[in-house]
Amino acid sequence: MDKEIPVLNKKCPICGKPAVLEYQPFCSKRCADVDLNRWFNQGYVVHTNEVPSVEEITAELSKKEE
């Protein structure tokens, strides 16, 4: 079993436990996977003032119809 090396003064952004070097900035593979799943499911959003073009809206709507 690999020894987990803690990262000093860093906490996992998912659960708050101390981060470990192997999964930095997370404490475990589970928390890293939870974060990745949030990205895949659009759980994280970067807000912007840009207005999407007609082509972008049409492409997004056609994806949802499939």
A tleap script that builds the chain and sets N, CA, C and O, in Angstrom:
source leaprc.protein.ff14SB
mol = sequence {
  NMET ASP LYS GLU ILE PRO VAL LEU ASN LYS
  LYS CYS PRO ILE CYS GLY LYS PRO ALA VAL
  LEU GLU TYR GLN PRO PHE CYS SER LYS ARG
  CYS ALA ASP VAL ASP LEU ASN ARG TRP PHE
  ASN GLN GLY TYR VAL VAL HIE THR ASN GLU
  VAL PRO SER VAL GLU GLU ILE THR ALA GLU
  LEU SER LYS LYS GLU CGLU
}
set mol.1.N position { 0.851 -1.188 0.000 }
set mol.1.CA position { 0.000 0.000 0.000 }
set mol.1.C position { 0.888 1.239 0.000 }
set mol.1.O position { 1.824 1.338 0.794 }
set mol.2.N position { 0.595 2.179 -0.887 }
set mol.2.CA position { 1.382 3.404 -0.968 }
set mol.2.C position { 1.136 4.288 0.236 }
set mol.2.O position { 0.024 4.374 0.758 }
set mol.3.N position { 2.186 4.933 0.655 }
set mol.3.CA position { 2.070 5.871 1.766 }
set mol.3.C position { 1.590 7.210 1.213 }
set mol.3.O position { 2.180 7.741 0.272 }
set mol.4.N position { 0.535 7.749 1.786 }
set mol.4.CA position { 0.014 9.042 1.354 }
set mol.4.C position { 0.794 10.150 2.046 }
set mol.4.O position { 0.890 10.184 3.273 }
set mol.5.N position { 1.342 11.042 1.260 }
set mol.5.CA position { 2.141 12.143 1.787 }
set mol.5.C position { 1.255 13.383 1.858 }
set mol.5.O position { 0.797 13.868 0.823 }
set mol.6.N position { 1.005 13.910 3.070 }
set mol.6.CA position { 0.157 15.088 3.182 }
set mol.6.C position { 0.832 16.337 2.610 }
set mol.6.O position { 2.056 16.471 2.628 }
set mol.7.N position { 0.008 17.229 2.111 }
set mol.7.CA position { 0.477 18.524 1.624 }
set mol.7.C position { 0.199 19.516 2.746 }
set mol.7.O position { -0.951 19.706 3.143 }
set mol.8.N position { 1.242 20.142 3.251 }
set mol.8.CA position { 1.092 21.017 4.412 }
set mol.8.C position { 0.190 22.208 4.135 }
set mol.8.O position { 0.293 22.860 3.097 }
set mol.9.N position { -0.694 22.475 5.084 }
set mol.9.CA position { -1.582 23.637 5.076 }
set mol.9.C position { -2.512 23.706 3.872 }
set mol.9.O position { -2.971 24.790 3.510 }
set mol.10.N position { -2.795 22.570 3.247 }
set mol.10.CA position { -3.731 22.531 2.127 }
set mol.10.C position { -4.876 21.601 2.493 }
set mol.10.O position { -4.660 20.515 3.032 }
set mol.11.N position { -6.088 22.033 2.198 }
set mol.11.CA position { -7.263 21.212 2.472 }
set mol.11.C position { -7.948 20.842 1.172 }
set mol.11.O position { -7.931 21.605 0.206 }
set mol.12.N position { -8.540 19.686 1.156 }
set mol.12.CA position { -9.281 19.197 0.005 }
set mol.12.C position { -10.470 20.135 -0.253 }
set mol.12.O position { -11.240 20.414 0.666 }
set mol.13.N position { -10.628 20.623 -1.491 }
set mol.13.CA position { -11.733 21.532 -1.783 }
set mol.13.C position { -13.097 20.846 -1.768 }
set mol.13.O position { -14.122 21.529 -1.773 }
set mol.14.N position { -13.136 19.519 -1.750 }
set mol.14.CA position { -14.400 18.797 -1.747 }
set mol.14.C position { -14.881 18.512 -0.330 }
set mol.14.O position { -16.032 18.793 0.006 }
set mol.15.N position { -13.997 17.951 0.510 }
set mol.15.CA position { -14.443 17.532 1.848 }
set mol.15.C position { -13.762 18.267 2.997 }
set mol.15.O position { -14.227 18.190 4.134 }
set mol.16.N position { -12.669 18.978 2.722 }
set mol.16.CA position { -11.995 19.740 3.765 }
set mol.16.C position { -10.913 18.986 4.524 }
set mol.16.O position { -10.245 19.571 5.378 }
set mol.17.N position { -10.722 17.693 4.230 }
set mol.17.CA position { -9.650 16.933 4.876 }
set mol.17.C position { -8.305 17.407 4.330 }
set mol.17.O position { -8.261 18.063 3.290 }
set mol.18.N position { -7.214 17.086 5.011 }
set mol.18.CA position { -5.894 17.474 4.494 }
set mol.18.C position { -5.629 16.850 3.122 }
set mol.18.O position { -5.897 15.668 2.909 }
set mol.19.N position { -5.106 17.647 2.204 }
set mol.19.CA position { -4.773 17.165 0.860 }
set mol.19.C position { -3.549 16.264 0.930 }
set mol.19.O position { -2.716 16.403 1.827 }
set mol.20.N position { -3.442 15.331 -0.027 }
set mol.20.CA position { -2.272 14.466 -0.107 }
set mol.20.C position { -1.603 14.683 -1.466 }
set mol.20.O position { -2.261 15.006 -2.454 }
set mol.21.N position { -0.297 14.500 -1.490 }
set mol.21.CA position { 0.504 14.790 -2.674 }
set mol.21.C position { 0.024 14.046 -3.913 }
set mol.21.O position { -0.044 14.628 -4.995 }
set mol.22.N position { -0.308 12.769 -3.769 }
set mol.22.CA position { -0.704 11.949 -4.921 }
set mol.22.C position { -1.949 12.487 -5.624 }
set mol.22.O position { -2.048 12.383 -6.846 }
set mol.23.N position { -2.902 13.059 -4.883 }
set mol.23.CA position { -4.165 13.531 -5.457 }
set mol.23.C position { -4.322 15.045 -5.359 }
set mol.23.O position { -5.429 15.558 -5.518 }
set mol.24.N position { -3.269 15.743 -5.109 }
set mol.24.CA position { -3.299 17.188 -4.902 }
set mol.24.C position { -4.129 17.881 -5.973 }
set mol.24.O position { -3.897 17.609 -7.151 }
set mol.25.N position { -5.046 18.725 -5.664 }
set mol.25.CA position { -5.302 19.346 -4.356 }
set mol.25.C position { -6.310 18.591 -3.497 }
set mol.25.O position { -6.821 19.140 -2.521 }
set mol.26.N position { -6.605 17.334 -3.848 }
set mol.26.CA position { -7.611 16.565 -3.135 }
set mol.26.C position { -6.976 15.641 -2.107 }
set mol.26.O position { -5.755 15.497 -2.049 }
set mol.27.N position { -7.836 15.010 -1.287 }
set mol.27.CA position { -7.338 14.102 -0.254 }
set mol.27.C position { -7.371 12.656 -0.712 }
set mol.27.O position { -6.716 11.805 -0.111 }
set mol.28.N position { -8.121 12.361 -1.764 }
set mol.28.CA position { -8.266 10.973 -2.200 }
set mol.28.C position { -8.724 10.921 -3.650 }
set mol.28.O position { -9.097 11.940 -4.232 }
set mol.29.N position { -8.692 9.729 -4.223 }
set mol.29.CA position { -9.183 9.529 -5.584 }
set mol.29.C position { -10.678 9.802 -5.635 }
set mol.29.O position { -11.177 10.338 -6.624 }
set mol.30.N position { -11.395 9.440 -4.580 }
set mol.30.CA position { -12.835 9.666 -4.538 }
set mol.30.C position { -13.157 11.150 -4.695 }
set mol.30.O position { -14.015 11.508 -5.502 }
set mol.31.N position { -12.491 12.009 -3.945 }
set mol.31.CA position { -12.757 13.447 -4.041 }
set mol.31.C position { -12.333 13.993 -5.402 }
set mol.31.O position { -12.997 14.879 -5.939 }
set mol.32.N position { -11.246 13.484 -5.966 }
set mol.32.CA position { -10.828 13.898 -7.303 }
set mol.32.C position { -11.901 13.505 -8.321 }
set mol.32.O position { -12.206 14.279 -9.229 }
set mol.33.N position { -12.476 12.302 -8.175 }
set mol.33.CA position { -13.528 11.850 -9.076 }
set mol.33.C position { -14.816 12.660 -8.911 }
set mol.33.O position { -15.504 12.936 -9.894 }
set mol.34.N position { -15.142 13.038 -7.685 }
set mol.34.CA position { -16.318 13.877 -7.449 }
set mol.34.C position { -16.150 15.205 -8.187 }
set mol.34.O position { -17.092 15.686 -8.817 }
set mol.35.N position { -14.968 15.795 -8.113 }
set mol.35.CA position { -14.693 17.059 -8.793 }
set mol.35.C position { -14.796 16.891 -10.312 }
set mol.35.O position { -15.395 17.726 -10.990 }
set mol.36.N position { -14.216 15.820 -10.842 }
set mol.36.CA position { -14.266 15.562 -12.278 }
set mol.36.C position { -15.710 15.381 -12.744 }
set mol.36.O position { -16.091 15.881 -13.803 }
set mol.37.N position { -16.504 14.674 -11.962 }
set mol.37.CA position { -17.913 14.482 -12.286 }
set mol.37.C position { -18.662 15.820 -12.329 }
set mol.37.O position { -19.524 16.023 -13.184 }
set mol.38.N position { -18.336 16.717 -11.420 }
set mol.38.CA position { -18.973 18.040 -11.432 }
set mol.38.C position { -18.645 18.795 -12.712 }
set mol.38.O position { -19.505 19.485 -13.259 }
set mol.39.N position { -17.398 18.673 -13.203 }
set mol.39.CA position { -17.030 19.311 -14.463 }
set mol.39.C position { -17.809 18.691 -15.618 }
set mol.39.O position { -18.344 19.405 -16.467 }
set mol.40.N position { -17.873 17.358 -15.648 }
set mol.40.CA position { -18.576 16.663 -16.731 }
set mol.40.C position { -20.063 16.999 -16.770 }
set mol.40.O position { -20.647 17.096 -17.849 }
set mol.41.N position { -20.671 17.174 -15.622 }
set mol.41.CA position { -22.105 17.443 -15.540 }
set mol.41.C position { -22.432 18.930 -15.446 }
set mol.41.O position { -23.537 19.306 -15.056 }
set mol.42.N position { -21.472 19.764 -15.803 }
set mol.42.CA position { -21.630 21.214 -15.819 }
set mol.42.C position { -22.034 21.773 -14.459 }
set mol.42.O position { -22.820 22.715 -14.361 }
set mol.43.N position { -21.470 21.162 -13.402 }
set mol.43.CA position { -21.711 21.657 -12.051 }
set mol.43.C position { -20.939 22.937 -11.766 }
set mol.43.O position { -21.287 23.700 -10.865 }
set mol.44.N position { -19.896 23.160 -12.540 }
set mol.44.CA position { -19.122 24.388 -12.415 }
set mol.44.C position { -19.427 25.255 -13.636 }
set mol.44.O position { -19.440 24.764 -14.765 }
set mol.45.N position { -19.667 26.521 -13.408 }
set mol.45.CA position { -19.996 27.426 -14.499 }
set mol.45.C position { -19.157 28.690 -14.351 }
set mol.45.O position { -19.033 29.245 -13.260 }
set mol.46.N position { -18.592 29.128 -15.451 }
set mol.46.CA position { -17.873 30.402 -15.478 }
set mol.46.C position { -18.822 31.415 -16.105 }
set mol.46.O position { -19.144 31.334 -17.291 }
set mol.47.N position { -19.261 32.361 -15.300 }
set mol.47.CA position { -20.212 33.361 -15.781 }
set mol.47.C position { -19.490 34.412 -16.626 }
set mol.47.O position { -18.349 34.782 -16.349 }
set mol.48.N position { -20.174 34.872 -17.645 }
set mol.48.CA position { -19.595 35.855 -18.549 }
set mol.48.C position { -20.691 36.790 -19.048 }
set mol.48.O position { -21.878 36.478 -18.954 }
set mol.49.N position { -20.285 37.917 -19.569 }
set mol.49.CA position { -21.238 38.866 -20.154 }
set mol.49.C position { -21.397 38.654 -21.653 }
set mol.49.O position { -22.178 39.351 -22.300 }
set mol.50.N position { -20.655 37.690 -22.211 }
set mol.50.CA position { -20.736 37.425 -23.640 }
set mol.50.C position { -22.088 36.824 -24.001 }
set mol.50.O position { -22.642 36.015 -23.257 }
set mol.51.N position { -22.608 37.230 -25.149 }
set mol.51.CA position { -23.865 36.698 -25.649 }
set mol.51.C position { -23.526 35.638 -26.696 }
set mol.51.O position { -22.744 35.905 -27.609 }
set mol.52.N position { -24.104 34.435 -26.579 }
set mol.52.CA position { -23.788 33.403 -27.566 }
set mol.52.C position { -24.318 33.766 -28.956 }
set mol.52.O position { -25.337 34.443 -29.094 }
set mol.53.N position { -23.604 33.300 -29.973 }
set mol.53.CA position { -24.032 33.571 -31.340 }
set mol.53.C position { -25.208 32.660 -31.692 }
set mol.53.O position { -25.472 31.680 -30.996 }
set mol.54.N position { -25.900 32.986 -32.759 }
set mol.54.CA position { -27.022 32.183 -33.233 }
set mol.54.C position { -26.544 30.760 -33.543 }
set mol.54.O position { -27.250 29.792 -33.259 }
set mol.55.N position { -25.345 30.635 -34.125 }
set mol.55.CA position { -24.804 29.322 -34.450 }
set mol.55.C position { -24.573 28.484 -33.191 }
set mol.55.O position { -24.852 27.285 -33.183 }
set mol.56.N position { -24.068 29.108 -32.135 }
set mol.56.CA position { -23.825 28.383 -30.888 }
set mol.56.C position { -25.142 27.923 -30.263 }
set mol.56.O position { -25.230 26.802 -29.762 }
set mol.57.N position { -26.147 28.763 -30.287 }
set mol.57.CA position { -27.459 28.403 -29.732 }
set mol.57.C position { -28.068 27.261 -30.533 }
set mol.57.O position { -28.595 26.308 -29.959 }
set mol.58.N position { -27.998 27.354 -31.853 }
set mol.58.CA position { -28.542 26.311 -32.721 }
set mol.58.C position { -27.830 24.980 -32.482 }
set mol.58.O position { -28.478 23.936 -32.407 }
set mol.59.N position { -26.515 25.011 -32.363 }
set mol.59.CA position { -25.747 23.794 -32.115 }
set mol.59.C position { -26.125 23.181 -30.773 }
set mol.59.O position { -26.273 21.963 -30.674 }
set mol.60.N position { -26.283 23.994 -29.754 }
set mol.60.CA position { -26.641 23.492 -28.430 }
set mol.60.C position { -28.038 22.882 -28.446 }
set mol.60.O position { -28.259 21.832 -27.843 }
set mol.61.N position { -28.976 23.520 -29.123 }
set mol.61.CA position { -30.336 22.989 -29.203 }
set mol.61.C position { -30.374 21.669 -29.973 }
set mol.61.O position { -31.116 20.760 -29.604 }
set mol.62.N position { -29.594 21.560 -31.022 }
set mol.62.CA position { -29.590 20.318 -31.802 }
set mol.62.C position { -28.966 19.172 -30.995 }
set mol.62.O position { -29.345 18.016 -31.179 }
set mol.63.N position { -28.018 19.478 -30.107 }
set mol.63.CA position { -27.442 18.451 -29.232 }
set mol.63.C position { -28.513 17.888 -28.298 }
set mol.63.O position { -28.568 16.681 -28.060 }
set mol.64.N position { -29.355 18.766 -27.776 }
set mol.64.CA position { -30.375 18.345 -26.823 }
set mol.64.C position { -31.459 17.506 -27.493 }
set mol.64.O position { -32.084 16.670 -26.841 }
set mol.65.N position { -31.686 17.718 -28.773 }
set mol.65.CA position { -32.707 16.965 -29.493 }
set mol.65.C position { -32.254 15.547 -29.800 }
set mol.65.O position { -33.092 14.678 -30.041 }
set mol.66.N position { -30.945 15.289 -29.799 }
set mol.66.CA position { -30.418 13.952 -30.134 }
set mol.66.C position { -30.623 12.953 -29.063 }
set mol.66.O position { -30.230 11.797 -29.213 }
savepdb mol mol.pdb
quit
